[in-house]
Structure formats: C-alpha cells, structure tokens
C-alpha cells in the first residue's frame, strides 16, 4: 500500500479520521458544484453542440444527475472518425 495516500486506512493508522472527514466533506461540496454540467461533443479539436443530450445519473441515487452528455447524430459521428 502507498503510505502517502490520503486513504481511510492511513487516517485510522495515524488517528487523523477527523481531518480525513473534513477533507472528504470539502471535496464533496466542491464536486457537487459540477453536478448536472453539460458537456459538448469534441470533433476535430472543436467543441460542437448537439441537439439532444442524455443524463448520467448517480448509481447510488438516481435522482442525482451527475452530467449531461451530447447524443451525436450519425453525421457528427462520421465527422469525428
């Protein structure tokens, strides 16, 4: 196991669970700001919008939309190849 990683196991070994929880909660709050973000297609290095999107939901709570991804058309798919 890598010793310098901020893991729960290392937090228990060093009796720093409170610090671990604070860092985890802070990271989770930052991540929540990204929930529902809409991502574009990337074709030939350029961002391209799609008419339709699909949602990617949290597997543990399907009410939470993690991101919205474009649903490429056949033409857009061919352009990307």
DAHU-V910084 format. One record per pair of residues at least 12 apart in sequence whose C-alpha atoms are under 7 Angstrom apart, sorted by the first residue. I is the first residue (numbers start at 0). J is the second residue. D is the distance in Angstrom with one decimal. If there is no record, write none. Layout:
<<I;J;D> <I;J;D>>
This chain:
<<34;64;6.3> <34;65;4.6> <34;66;6.0> <35;64;5.3> <35;65;5.0> <35;66;4.4> <35;67;6.1> <36;66;5.0> <36;67;6.0> <37;66;6.0> <37;67;4.6> <37;68;6.1> <38;67;6.2> <38;68;5.3> <38;69;6.7> <39;68;6.8> <39;69;6.0> <40;69;6.1> <42;78;6.8> <42;79;5.0> <43;79;6.5> <49;69;5.4> <49;70;6.3> <49;71;6.2> <51;69;6.1> <51;70;5.4> <52;67;6.2> <52;68;5.3> <52;69;4.3> <52;70;4.9> <53;67;5.6> <53;68;5.4> <53;69;6.4> <53;70;6.5> <54;66;5.9> <54;67;4.6> <54;68;6.4> <55;67;6.2>>
